[in-house]
Amino acid sequence: CLTLMNMPTSREEAGGGIYFTVEPGGVSPMMLFSLIGGGLIILGLVAAAIALMQKNVPTFTITEKGIICKYKGKETLSLFKDISDVYLFSVGRTSYTGSINSLAYRKNKSDAWTLISPRNSGYDKLISTFRSLYSEQRVQALRAQLEHGATLEFNYVDAKMIWFKRAFSLNVAGAANIDSSLQKFYLTKDNIIKDDKSIIINKSDKINTASWVDNLHLIDRDGNKKFSMMFPSIISADVFCTLLQEAIDRAEM
């Protein structure tokens, strides 16, 4: 039985078999095997860490009516019509470009955010499909309330907080930690109410937003900005924009 301690180091000692030679300044058999063993251990630790990370990432399935989140053996179905809050944001290298690559949702303010991010396989298509189905079905749930005179409450994050999160958030959970900075504004069938100011919605008004990083502007017939907010700062921004457009279409003046 050959070991590192008794491995022959010359042709004579090996009797024509396997042997190691050590040139001056070369690597000894002991060091060589130590390096190989250490490398294998490191690779094993990396593989274990990757497997653990994947295990701790939730998986999602979108159905016609909602989204199913499977995490740590538990499945939770959230119907789109019942989800009150959706927050669109960006993390990682795209933070400064303004490209949406993450989404957080929850049924109520008392619930924890559920996060969809680049850690999830196919996240871009997942987010796009979610936004489309959610906007359609949540609007259906709120439209009748608005038409019957209800005042709908929306929330927004201060724009300075958005930029702060882009610059300093180290992970997705940090970027979605916004609850302490949420502020309210309201939408009725005739008005937007923000900071105790009422902005009347007219039929000649137009919504203008070129991309998600731009402000959302409500512009009157003369081109004046009646209302402006940073689009990604609005919670459930897609729903708000759709309901606002419908309010414009229904306006009598």
Phi, psi and omega in degrees: 000120179272137174234173177296335184279327184247015179298127179297145183241013176211160180299321181296314180295325182281345180062034181091359181267205182281137176209162177249140171244147180239111177279155177304130180081001181275191182257128180287157177304319180299315181292321181299311180293327177295318179295316179296315180297319179296320178296319178295322178296316180297316178299320178297319179294319178297315179298320179294321179294318179297317179298321179293319179298317180296323180294328183270006177262125179293154175246151186232145173229124179264129175251181181296329187248350184189194181230136179253126177252124177249120184214123180053044176082000181248135177252133179232123178261127175242119177284137182302321183294340183260354181280118184272330187233130172226126182243123179259131182204182183226141177226163177080207186293340181272001185306319185275344178277342179084010181281124180293125174226008180214152181215137175238140179220157176199154180287315183223165181294338179281349181271155174285152176290140169258130191249134171244126187211180178301348175289340180269135179297133180065033186299325183295314178292323179299313180294317180299314180294318178303310183300317182296309183290321180296312181301314181299312187278328176289321177299318178302322181289331184262340186302312182298321178299316181295316181294333180266016171094009180287153172257117183268132179267131173239162178237157176214158177256138178303138183302326179296324178293323178302311181293324178298315180297320180298323185279324192239351180290131184270344182205178184295317181299322179294320180294331181267004179277082190237355190304321184292343183254004182291139176232159187256149163213171192224154177230129171243180179289347183239344189214158163251132181241117181215133180054042179063016176248139180253123178254116182287136178267122180247157181295334182275357180290154176226145175266133180230116171211118185282323180204174186291341179277344183277164171289149170271122182247138167256116188246135180276182185295339179266003179088008180276144178276112180275332186205136179218137173211149175290121187308309183289351178281344183274126175285131186059049184298322180298319180293315180300314181298319180294315180294323178295317178298320179294324177295322176297315182296329182272346184300146183271341183235000000 
